[in-house]
Amino acid sequence: MFDIALVWDWLEFAVRWLHVIAGIAWIGSSFYFIALDLGLTKDRPLPEGVLGEEWQVHGGGFYHIQKYTVAPAHMPEHLTWFKWEAYWTFLSGLMLLALVYWMGADLFLIDYDKIQWAPWQAIALSAGSLTIGWICYDLLCRSQLGGRPTVLMLILFAIIVAMAWGYTQIFTGRAALLHLGAFTGTIMVANVFLVIMPNQRVVVADLKAGRTPDPKYGKIAKLRSTHNNYLTLPVLFLMLSTHYPLAFASAYNWLIASLVFLMGVTIRHFFNSMHARKGRPWWTWAATAAIFLAIVALSLVPTRTASDAPETATLPAPLARVAAAEGFDEVRDIVESRCSMCHTADPLWPGLGQAPKGVRLDSTGGIALHARDIYRQAGLTRAMPPGNVMMMAPEERARIVAWYQGIDRTPR
């Protein structure tokens, strides 16, 4: 039987797979070229116009790489461009954002304890924040601050902290950290699409026309590339954070997200220094560990109890409709007996400090909020309870399926 929930799940899976593949390709090439650029040997006789060279061995072969100060005297016949990795990372990420957080705004984007947005309002704010973030960043880089990279980075960090706090005030914790990652990732790919690639095209056009390229284009691109280098690791953390409620559901999730950017700087500084043959600054390891311990400590601060899922009388309309579907009372009894031992404010299962992935199923509102997850993981499949440790019977799974599929027939 055709089931839109199953199709939607596989669509999300496919897009997520594409996102991971493209991200690996982009990050891999980015880190490689940063290491290559920093490791160039310059203290030997080099051909005219060559800034440095590097000998490398990989896969049983030797490679001799040279970097020109600006560009070679003549345009090479074959030139490899590195751009589609970044573009597809962004496009697949945007598709995933739309599939999960925009199409599922009622469930994953809107936090009804903070502001009860209409879905279109939350989606507009989500998309608008990504666009405005790039505009503000680009204006700062084009200002006189572009010539003062350290000051610029400090200002950018302050903006990131402000955005982290702002997102957590309007969206769910999970969506907030994901959006901070998307906010940063949008800046990174826009650097490639709107600055780095256009500047490279200007240099190529000058070469084809027999003109000497202006070195300023390379300097501008290098600044943006450096920013991308330091922002990559925090973005990865934020994307992974959606699986760990200790990060996204913490009372200080915005501060945790901000501190992650400092870890990105310390980690990359170590490897950048090592690749540049300037030594190994081991202090960065201690600094990274100290920041991470601070993050762990912040995650243990008790969260506010106001976020407990509301009862039916106060449920927002989309969730009230789910709770009004035929068979809900029976499903609630099943979930409370089979699932709420773990998915509750104070899990009873040994070793669980909090509800897995922050999913609470100990109230009417919590069950309504996670209806699709219950349907997919305990109805259509046997993913939950894990290993069927709570002995959920096939008849109970069938009741969950019948209830969820009847939601569309419930009057609005």
N, C-alpha and C positions, 0 to 999 in steps of 0.2 A: 504494500500500500504506500502510495506517495505520502511522505510526511515532511512538511516544510521544516520542522525542527531538525530532522536528520540532514536534509540538504543544506540547511544553514550551518550546521556543525561542520560538515565536510568542506563547505566553502570557506569558513573561518580557518580550518586546518590548512587548506591549500594555500590561502593567502599568507598565513603565518609561516608556512614552510618557505614560500618565496621570499618573505621578508628576512628570514634568518639566512637563507642562501645569499641574497644580495648584500646583506649586512656583513657577512663573513668576507665576501669578495671586496667590499669597499674598505672595511677596516684593515684587512690584510694588505691591500695595495697601499693604503695610506701609511700604515706603520712601516712597511718596507721602504717606501720612498723617504720617509723622515729619517730612518736609520741610515739609508744610503747617503742622503744629503749631509748628515752630520759626520759620517765616517769617511768622507772623501779625503784622499791624501793630496796635499798641496805642496809639500816640501821636496819636490823633485822636478827635473826639467819636464815641462809639459808643452804640447803643441800650442801654437798661437790661439788665443781666445778661449783656451780650456781652463776652467777654474780648479778642477781637481779630478782625480780618477780613483777607481776602486777595482781591485781584483777580487772575484768571488768564485766559490766552487759550490756546485749544487747538482744533485742527480748524476754524478759521475762526469760532469763537464765543468770547464773553466769559462768564466765570463770577464771581459774587460770593459768596464763602464767608464765613460767620461762625461763630465758635466761642463757645459759652456757657461762663460760668465753671463752672457745674455742669450746668444743664439749662434749657431754655426754660420759661416759665410754664405752658404747656399742651402736652400731647402732640400732636405733628404727626400728620396723617392718614396720611402715608406715611413710613416709616422704613426705610432700607436697612441691613441688618446685614452685616458682613463676618466670616464665620466658616467657611463651607464650603470656602473656599480652603485654610485651615489644616487642616481636618478631612480633606479628601481627600488632601492632601499626606502626612499621617500614615498614613492607611489604606492608600494605595497603596504607601507606603514600607514599611509593615509586611508587606504582601503580597509585596513584592519581597524583603524580608529572608527571609521564609519560603520562597519559591520557590528562591532562590539558596543561602542559607546554612543554612537548617534542613533543607530537603529534600536539599540537597547537602552535609550536614555532613561526611561522610567525605572530600570533596574540597576544600571551600573553607573550612570552619570549623575543623576540628581540625588542629593542627600536631603530627604524631607525634613530632617531635624534642623537644617540650616536655612535653606530657602526653597519654597515649593514652586520651582520654576515650571512653566509649561515646557514640554520637550523642545519645541522650536526655539525657545529662549535660551535654554542650556546649550543646544547645538550651535546657535549663533555665537554665543559667548566662547564656546570651545574653539570654533574655527577662527573667530575674530582675534582671539588672543595670540594665535600662532602667527597671523599676518602682522599684527601690530608689533609683536616681538621682533620680527625681522627688520621692520622699518626703523624702529628705535636703535637697534644694534647697528644697522648700516649707516645711519646718520652719525652715530658716535665714531665709527671707524673712519668716516670721510671727513670728520672734523679735525681740528688741530691735535686732538688726542691720539690720532693715528700715528703721530710721530713720537708718542710717549707710551709705548706698549705696556709698561708696568702699571701706570696710572689707569690706562684703559682697562686692563684686566681686573683691577680692583673695583672699578665702577661697574663692570659687567657682572662681577660676583655679587655686588650689592643688588643689582637688578634681579639676578637669579634668586637671591634670598627673598626679595619682595614678591616675586612671582610664586615661589614655593609657598609662602604664607598665604598669598591671595587665593591660589587654587584650593588650598585646604579649607578656606572659609566658605566656598561656594559649591564644591563638588564632593563626592564621596572620597574617602582617603585613597582608595585604589585608583580612582580616576584622576585625582590630584597629582599623584606621583607620576602616573603615566603621562599626563599632560605636560608636566615639567620636562619629562624626557622628550616628548614630541615638540615642545617649544624650543628646546636646545637643538634637537635633530633638524628642525626646520631651518634654523640659523645655519647649521653646518652644510646642508645640501644647497641652500640658497647661496652660500659662499662659493660653492662649486659652480652652480648654474649661472649666477648673475655677476660674479666677479672673476673667479679664477679662469674659467673657460673663455669668457669674452676677452680677457687680457691676453690669454695665449693665442687667441685668434688674431688679435692685433699684431702680435709678434710674427705670426706665420704670414699674414698679409704683407707686412713690411719686407720679409725675406723674399716672397714671391715677386714683389715689385722692385727688388734690388735696393731697398732702403735699409739703413742701419736701425734696428729696433731700439726704442727708448727703454733703458733699464728700469724706469719707474714702474712699468707694468709688472715686471717680475717681483719687485719689492712689495707691491700692493698684494699680489697673489700670495707671496710668502707669509705675510702677516695673517691673512685669513686661514692659510693652511696650518699655521702654528696654533691658532685658536682651535681649529678642528682637532688637532692632535691632543690638546689638553681636555677637550670636551668629550672625547669618545668614551672613555671608561665610565664616567658618571652616567652617560646616557644608557649604557648597557646595564648598570646597576638599577636604574629607574625602570627600565623595561622588565627586568626580572623581579622587581619588587612586588609586582601584582600577585605573585605567588606566595608572598610572605607577609602575613598580617602584622608581624612584629615590626615591620617597617611601615606599611601603609596605614595600619589602624592604630598606630601609637598616638598618644596625646601630643607628641612633639614630632609628628611625621614631617612637618615642613622644615624643622631644624635638622632632622636626620638627612633629609634630601640635600640640604645646603652643605652639610659637612661632607657629604659624598664628593662634592666638587673639589673640596680641598684634598681629599684622598687622590682624586684624579691627577691633581697637580704634583703631589709628592711622588706618586708612582711613576708618572711619565718623566719627571725630572731625573729620577735615578737612571732610567733607560736612555734618556736623551744624553745625559752626561757620559754614560758608558759608551754609547755609540760614537760620541764625538771624541772619544779617547781623552776625556778630561778627568778620568778617575771614576770611582764608584762611591757616591755619597751615601754611605750606609746609614747616616742619620735619617734619611728619608724613610727607611724601614721602621725605625722607632716612631717617627712622626705618624706614619700610616697606621701602625698598631695602636698608638694612643688615640687617634681620631676614631678608629673602629671601635675601641673599647668605650669611648664616649657615646658612640651611636648605640651600642648594646645597652649601656646604662640608661639612655633616654628611652629606649624601647620598653624598658621594664617599669617605667612610671605608669601607674594605673590610668586607664582611659576613663573618660567621663561616662557616667551611666545614663546620661540623657539620650544616648543613641540607641537605647533598647527599642526593639521594634514595637510599634504601637498596636493596640488592639483594634478590632474591627471598626468600632465606632469612630475612631480617629484616622482610619486608613485613607490615604489619597485615593481618588476615584479609580485609577488603573488597578491598584492592589485590592481595593474593596470588591471589584468585579471578579478578581481571581478567587477571593475568599467566599464569594457568593455562588460560585459554580457548584453544580450538583456533585455530591460526593466529597466535598471538602472536609466536612467534619470527620468522616471516616478516615480520610487520608491524614488528617492532623493527628488522629490517634495512632496511626501506623508510624508516622514520622517521630512522634514523641516517644514511642516505645522502642523504635529501632535505630533512631538517629541522634536524638537529643542528649544521649549520654556523652557524646563528644561535641556536638554542635550546640553548645550552650555557653553561658557566661563563665561558668566554672566547671570545665569538663571533669567527669568522674573517671575517665579512662587513664590508667597510670602512664605517666610520661608526657601527657598533653598539658601544656601550660595555658593554652587558649584554644578556642574553636578553630579547627583546620581551615586555613585560608580566610579566617574571619567570618565564616558563614555560620550564622546563628539560626537555629531551627526550633527554638524553645518558646515561640509565641506565634499567634495567628499572623501578625505582620511579617515575621521572619520567614514563615513558610510561604506566604503569598509572594514575598519579594524574590525568593529563590525557586519559584515554581518550575521554571524551565530546567534548572539544574536538577531538581528532584526527579522530574520526568525523564531526563536523559540518563541520569546516573543510577537511579534506583528503579525506574520503570522500564525503559527500553533496554537498558543494559544492566549487568550485575556489578558495575563498578563500585557501587556503594550498597550496603556497608562493605568495607574492604574484606575480601575473602568471605563475604557473607557471615562475618563473625557474629552478627546479631540474629542470624537465622531468619532472615526475611523470606516469607513463603512466596511461591509463584502467584498465589491468589492475591496477595497484598500488592505485588508489583503490577498485576493486572488492574487492580483498583486505582492505582496511581495513574496508569495510562488512561483509563476511562475518564477519570476526573480531569486530567489536563486537556485531553482532546475535546472535552465538553465545554471548556472555557469559552471558545468562540461562539457557542450557542447561548451563552449567558447574556441577558439584555444589558445594554450599556446604560 
